[in-house]
Amino acid sequence: MPGGMERARSLAASGRYAAIEVFSDRLVAIADDGTTSVSMG
């Protein structure tokens, strides 16, 4: 899988996030309470 997708898979496996958005330049992880975490690169 492309790098961003593999990183998203790791985040999804953690169970800490309700959704993970994958963009070409960043990942956006969204928690159940709506808070977001952005990972660049």
N, CA, C and O atoms as a Maestro MAE file, in Angstrom:
{
 s_m_m2io_version
 :::
 2.0.0
}

f_m_ct {
 s_m_title
 :::
 protein
 m_atom[164] {
  # First column is atom index #
  i_m_mmod_type
  r_m_x_coord
  r_m_y_coord
  r_m_z_coord
  i_m_residue_number
  s_m_chain_name
  s_m_pdb_residue_name
  s_m_pdb_atom_name
  i_m_atomic_number
  :::
  1 25 0.837 -1.186 0.000 1 A "MET " " N  " 7
  2 3 0.000 0.000 0.000 1 A "MET " " CA " 6
  3 2 0.878 1.244 0.000 1 A "MET " " C  " 6
  4 15 1.987 1.218 0.535 1 A "MET " " O  " 8
  5 25 0.401 2.320 -0.588 2 A "PRO " " N  " 7
  6 3 1.149 3.576 -0.502 2 A "PRO " " CA " 6
  7 2 1.350 3.974 0.957 2 A "PRO " " C  " 6
  8 15 0.556 3.594 1.818 2 A "PRO " " O  " 8
  9 25 2.397 4.731 1.237 3 A "GLY " " N  " 7
  10 3 2.775 5.087 2.595 3 A "GLY " " CA " 6
  11 2 1.656 5.639 3.454 3 A "GLY " " C  " 6
  12 15 1.516 5.237 4.609 3 A "GLY " " O  " 8
  13 25 0.855 6.550 2.922 4 A "GLY " " N  " 7
  14 3 -0.227 7.144 3.700 4 A "GLY " " CA " 6
  15 2 -1.274 6.131 4.099 4 A "GLY " " C  " 6
  16 15 -1.825 6.199 5.198 4 A "GLY " " O  " 8
  17 25 -1.549 5.201 3.221 5 A "MET " " N  " 7
  18 3 -2.558 4.184 3.525 5 A "MET " " CA " 6
  19 2 -2.068 3.243 4.619 5 A "MET " " C  " 6
  20 15 -2.849 2.842 5.482 5 A "MET " " O  " 8
  21 25 -0.811 2.892 4.593 6 A "GLU " " N  " 7
  22 3 -0.259 2.009 5.619 6 A "GLU " " CA " 6
  23 2 -0.275 2.695 6.978 6 A "GLU " " C  " 6
  24 15 -0.591 2.068 7.989 6 A "GLU " " O  " 8
  25 25 0.062 3.963 7.005 7 A "ARG " " N  " 7
  26 3 0.000 4.725 8.264 7 A "ARG " " CA " 6
  27 2 -1.435 4.820 8.756 7 A "ARG " " C  " 6
  28 15 -1.681 4.722 9.959 7 A "ARG " " O  " 8
  29 25 -2.382 5.007 7.854 8 A "ALA " " N  " 7
  30 3 -3.797 5.070 8.236 8 A "ALA " " CA " 6
  31 2 -4.254 3.735 8.807 8 A "ALA " " C  " 6
  32 15 -5.037 3.699 9.757 8 A "ALA " " O  " 8
  33 25 -3.779 2.663 8.246 9 A "ARG " " N  " 7
  34 3 -4.146 1.339 8.747 9 A "ARG " " CA " 6
  35 2 -3.674 1.160 10.191 9 A "ARG " " C  " 6
  36 15 -4.397 0.597 11.014 9 A "ARG " " O  " 8
  37 25 -2.487 1.627 10.498 10 A "SER " " N  " 7
  38 3 -1.965 1.541 11.870 10 A "SER " " CA " 6
  39 2 -2.833 2.346 12.830 10 A "SER " " C  " 6
  40 15 -3.135 1.886 13.931 10 A "SER " " O  " 8
  41 25 -3.233 3.542 12.418 11 A "LEU " " N  " 7
  42 3 -4.105 4.360 13.265 11 A "LEU " " CA " 6
  43 2 -5.463 3.694 13.457 11 A "LEU " " C  " 6
  44 15 -6.004 3.693 14.563 11 A "LEU " " O  " 8
  45 25 -6.005 3.137 12.405 12 A "ALA " " N  " 7
  46 3 -7.312 2.479 12.496 12 A "ALA " " CA " 6
  47 2 -7.254 1.274 13.429 12 A "ALA " " C  " 6
  48 15 -8.193 1.021 14.183 12 A "ALA " " O  " 8
  49 25 -6.162 0.540 13.378 13 A "ALA " " N  " 7
  50 3 -6.009 -0.643 14.226 13 A "ALA " " CA " 6
  51 2 -5.936 -0.282 15.705 13 A "ALA " " C  " 6
  52 15 -6.250 -1.106 16.565 13 A "ALA " " O  " 8
  53 25 -5.524 0.943 16.002 14 A "SER " " N  " 7
  54 3 -5.412 1.353 17.403 14 A "SER " " CA " 6
  55 2 -6.779 1.490 18.065 14 A "SER " " C  " 6
  56 15 -6.885 1.396 19.288 14 A "SER " " O  " 8
  57 25 -7.832 1.711 17.266 15 A "GLY " " N  " 7
  58 3 -9.167 1.862 17.805 15 A "GLY " " CA " 6
  59 2 -9.422 3.193 18.484 15 A "GLY " " C  " 6
  60 15 -10.465 3.369 19.115 15 A "GLY " " O  " 8
  61 25 -8.501 4.130 18.373 16 A "ARG " " N  " 7
  62 3 -8.625 5.425 19.043 16 A "ARG " " CA " 6
  63 2 -9.427 6.441 18.240 16 A "ARG " " C  " 6
  64 15 -9.815 7.481 18.771 16 A "ARG " " O  " 8
  65 25 -9.680 6.148 16.962 17 A "TYR " " N  " 7
  66 3 -10.309 7.141 16.100 17 A "TYR " " CA " 6
  67 2 -11.571 6.605 15.455 17 A "TYR " " C  " 6
  68 15 -11.662 5.420 15.134 17 A "TYR " " O  " 8
  69 25 -12.558 7.496 15.264 18 A "ALA " " N  " 7
  70 3 -13.814 7.129 14.609 18 A "ALA " " CA " 6
  71 2 -13.650 7.106 13.096 18 A "ALA " " C  " 6
  72 15 -14.302 6.324 12.404 18 A "ALA " " O  " 8
  73 25 -12.771 7.972 12.584 19 A "ALA " " N  " 7
  74 3 -12.541 8.060 11.142 19 A "ALA " " CA " 6
  75 2 -11.129 8.557 10.890 19 A "ALA " " C  " 6
  76 15 -10.543 9.265 11.709 19 A "ALA " " O  " 8
  77 25 -10.600 8.176 9.746 20 A "ILE " " N  " 7
  78 3 -9.277 8.636 9.326 20 A "ILE " " CA " 6
  79 2 -9.381 9.050 7.868 20 A "ILE " " C  " 6
  80 15 -9.750 8.253 7.006 20 A "ILE " " O  " 8
  81 25 -9.049 10.302 7.609 21 A "GLU " " N  " 7
  82 3 -9.077 10.826 6.242 21 A "GLU " " CA " 6
  83 2 -7.654 10.803 5.705 21 A "GLU " " C  " 6
  84 15 -6.726 11.264 6.371 21 A "GLU " " O  " 8
  85 25 -7.483 10.268 4.506 22 A "VAL " " N  " 7
  86 3 -6.157 10.143 3.898 22 A "VAL " " CA " 6
  87 2 -6.071 11.092 2.714 22 A "VAL " " C  " 6
  88 15 -6.860 10.995 1.774 22 A "VAL " " O  " 8
  89 25 -5.118 12.001 2.761 23 A "PHE " " N  " 7
  90 3 -4.841 12.939 1.681 23 A "PHE " " CA " 6
  91 2 -3.415 12.682 1.184 23 A "PHE " " C  " 6
  92 15 -2.640 12.002 1.856 23 A "PHE " " O  " 8
  93 25 -3.076 13.207 0.045 24 A "SER " " N  " 7
  94 3 -1.745 12.968 -0.513 24 A "SER " " CA " 6
  95 2 -0.635 13.546 0.354 24 A "SER " " C  " 6
  96 15 0.496 13.061 0.313 24 A "SER " " O  " 8
  97 25 -0.944 14.582 1.142 25 A "ASP " " N  " 7
  98 3 0.096 15.237 1.940 25 A "ASP " " CA " 6
  99 2 -0.120 15.152 3.448 25 A "ASP " " C  " 6
  100 15 0.691 15.677 4.211 25 A "ASP " " O  " 8
  101 25 -1.205 14.497 3.897 26 A "ARG " " N  " 7
  102 3 -1.475 14.432 5.338 26 A "ARG " " CA " 6
  103 2 -2.536 13.388 5.661 26 A "ARG " " C  " 6
  104 15 -3.286 12.946 4.790 26 A "ARG " " O  " 8
  105 25 -2.579 13.008 6.932 27 A "LEU " " N  " 7
  106 3 -3.645 12.180 7.474 27 A "LEU " " CA " 6
  107 2 -4.386 13.011 8.501 27 A "LEU " " C  " 6
  108 15 -3.766 13.765 9.251 27 A "LEU " " O  " 8
  109 25 -5.697 12.886 8.547 28 A "VAL " " N  " 7
  110 3 -6.496 13.558 9.562 28 A "VAL " " CA " 6
  111 2 -7.267 12.476 10.304 28 A "VAL " " C  " 6
  112 15 -8.126 11.804 9.732 28 A "VAL " " O  " 8
  113 25 -6.950 12.318 11.585 29 A "ALA " " N  " 7
  114 3 -7.627 11.326 12.416 29 A "ALA " " CA " 6
  115 2 -8.677 12.054 13.253 29 A "ALA " " C  " 6
  116 15 -8.388 13.080 13.869 29 A "ALA " " O  " 8
  117 25 -9.888 11.520 13.271 30 A "ILE " " N  " 7
  118 3 -11.009 12.159 13.961 30 A "ILE " " CA " 6
  119 2 -11.495 11.234 15.066 30 A "ILE " " C  " 6
  120 15 -11.889 10.094 14.817 30 A "ILE " " O  " 8
  121 25 -11.459 11.749 16.297 31 A "ALA " " N  " 7
  122 3 -11.901 10.973 17.456 31 A "ALA " " CA " 6
  123 2 -13.418 11.007 17.583 31 A "ALA " " C  " 6
  124 15 -14.084 11.807 16.928 31 A "ALA " " O  " 8
  125 25 -13.955 10.142 18.421 32 A "ASP " " N  " 7
  126 3 -15.410 10.099 18.650 32 A "ASP " " CA " 6
  127 2 -15.974 11.427 19.108 32 A "ASP " " C  " 6
  128 15 -17.114 11.762 18.785 32 A "ASP " " O  " 8
  129 25 -15.187 12.194 19.864 33 A "ASP " " N  " 7
  130 3 -15.686 13.477 20.371 33 A "ASP " " CA " 6
  131 2 -15.499 14.623 19.372 33 A "ASP " " C  " 6
  132 15 -15.814 15.771 19.683 33 A "ASP " " O  " 8
  133 25 -14.991 14.318 18.183 34 A "GLY " " N  " 7
  134 3 -14.835 15.317 17.136 34 A "GLY " " CA " 6
  135 2 -13.480 15.993 17.069 34 A "GLY " " C  " 6
  136 15 -13.210 16.742 16.130 34 A "GLY " " O  " 8
  137 25 -12.619 15.742 18.053 35 A "THR " " N  " 7
  138 3 -11.292 16.341 17.996 35 A "THR " " CA " 6
  139 2 -10.507 15.687 16.851 35 A "THR " " C  " 6
  140 15 -10.706 14.519 16.518 35 A "THR " " O  " 8
  141 25 -9.624 16.473 16.273 36 A "THR " " N  " 7
  142 3 -8.837 15.989 15.153 36 A "THR " " CA " 6
  143 2 -7.360 16.039 15.455 36 A "THR " " C  " 6
  144 15 -6.894 16.834 16.271 36 A "THR " " O  " 8
  145 25 -6.643 15.175 14.783 37 A "SER " " N  " 7
  146 3 -5.196 15.135 14.855 37 A "SER " " CA " 6
  147 2 -4.690 15.058 13.425 37 A "SER " " C  " 6
  148 15 -5.114 14.198 12.653 37 A "SER " " O  " 8
  149 25 -3.775 15.967 13.073 38 A "VAL " " N  " 7
  150 3 -3.253 16.015 11.712 38 A "VAL " " CA " 6
  151 2 -1.806 15.558 11.710 38 A "VAL " " C  " 6
  152 15 -0.990 16.018 12.509 38 A "VAL " " O  " 8
  153 25 -1.503 14.646 10.800 39 A "SER " " N  " 7
  154 3 -0.140 14.147 10.629 39 A "SER " " CA " 6
  155 2 0.304 14.516 9.223 39 A "SER " " C  " 6
  156 15 -0.289 14.070 8.241 39 A "SER " " O  " 8
  157 25 1.334 15.319 9.130 40 A "MET " " N  " 7
  158 3 1.845 15.753 7.831 40 A "MET " " CA " 6
  159 2 2.883 14.759 7.314 40 A "MET " " C  " 6
  160 15 3.547 14.059 8.078 40 A "MET " " O  " 8
  161 25 2.992 14.729 6.013 41 A "GLY " " N  " 7
  162 3 4.091 13.977 5.448 41 A "GLY " " CA " 6
  163 2 3.690 12.791 4.747 41 A "GLY " " C  " 6
  164 15 4.537 12.069 4.222 41 A "GLY " " O  " 8
  :::
 }
 m_bond[163] {
  # First column is bond index #
  i_m_from
  i_m_to
  i_m_order
  :::
  1 1 2 1
  2 2 3 1
  3 3 4 2
  4 3 5 1
  5 5 6 1
  6 6 7 1
  7 7 8 2
  8 7 9 1
  9 9 10 1
  10 10 11 1
  11 11 12 2
  12 11 13 1
  13 13 14 1
  14 14 15 1
  15 15 16 2
  16 15 17 1
  17 17 18 1
  18 18 19 1
  19 19 20 2
  20 19 21 1
  21 21 22 1
  22 22 23 1
  23 23 24 2
  24 23 25 1
  25 25 26 1
  26 26 27 1
  27 27 28 2
  28 27 29 1
  29 29 30 1
  30 30 31 1
  31 31 32 2
  32 31 33 1
  33 33 34 1
  34 34 35 1
  35 35 36 2
  36 35 37 1
  37 37 38 1
  38 38 39 1
  39 39 40 2
  40 39 41 1
  41 41 42 1
  42 42 43 1
  43 43 44 2
  44 43 45 1
  45 45 46 1
  46 46 47 1
  47 47 48 2
  48 47 49 1
  49 49 50 1
  50 50 51 1
  51 51 52 2
  52 51 53 1
  53 53 54 1
  54 54 55 1
  55 55 56 2
  56 55 57 1
  57 57 58 1
  58 58 59 1
  59 59 60 2
  60 59 61 1
  61 61 62 1
  62 62 63 1
  63 63 64 2
  64 63 65 1
  65 65 66 1
  66 66 67 1
  67 67 68 2
  68 67 69 1
  69 69 70 1
  70 70 71 1
  71 71 72 2
  72 71 73 1
  73 73 74 1
  74 74 75 1
  75 75 76 2
  76 75 77 1
  77 77 78 1
  78 78 79 1
  79 79 80 2
  80 79 81 1
  81 81 82 1
  82 82 83 1
  83 83 84 2
  84 83 85 1
  85 85 86 1
  86 86 87 1
  87 87 88 2
  88 87 89 1
  89 89 90 1
  90 90 91 1
  91 91 92 2
  92 91 93 1
  93 93 94 1
  94 94 95 1
  95 95 96 2
  96 95 97 1
  97 97 98 1
  98 98 99 1
  99 99 100 2
  100 99 101 1
  101 101 102 1
  102 102 103 1
  103 103 104 2
  104 103 105 1
  105 105 106 1
  106 106 107 1
  107 107 108 2
  108 107 109 1
  109 109 110 1
  110 110 111 1
  111 111 112 2
  112 111 113 1
  113 113 114 1
  114 114 115 1
  115 115 116 2
  116 115 117 1
  117 117 118 1
  118 118 119 1
  119 119 120 2
  120 119 121 1
  121 121 122 1
  122 122 123 1
  123 123 124 2
  124 123 125 1
  125 125 126 1
  126 126 127 1
  127 127 128 2
  128 127 129 1
  129 129 130 1
  130 130 131 1
  131 131 132 2
  132 131 133 1
  133 133 134 1
  134 134 135 1
  135 135 136 2
  136 135 137 1
  137 137 138 1
  138 138 139 1
  139 139 140 2
  140 139 141 1
  141 141 142 1
  142 142 143 1
  143 143 144 2
  144 143 145 1
  145 145 146 1
  146 146 147 1
  147 147 148 2
  148 147 149 1
  149 149 150 1
  150 150 151 1
  151 151 152 2
  152 151 153 1
  153 153 154 1
  154 154 155 1
  155 155 156 2
  156 155 157 1
  157 157 158 1
  158 158 159 1
  159 159 160 2
  160 159 161 1
  161 161 162 1
  162 162 163 1
  163 163 164 2
  :::
 }
}
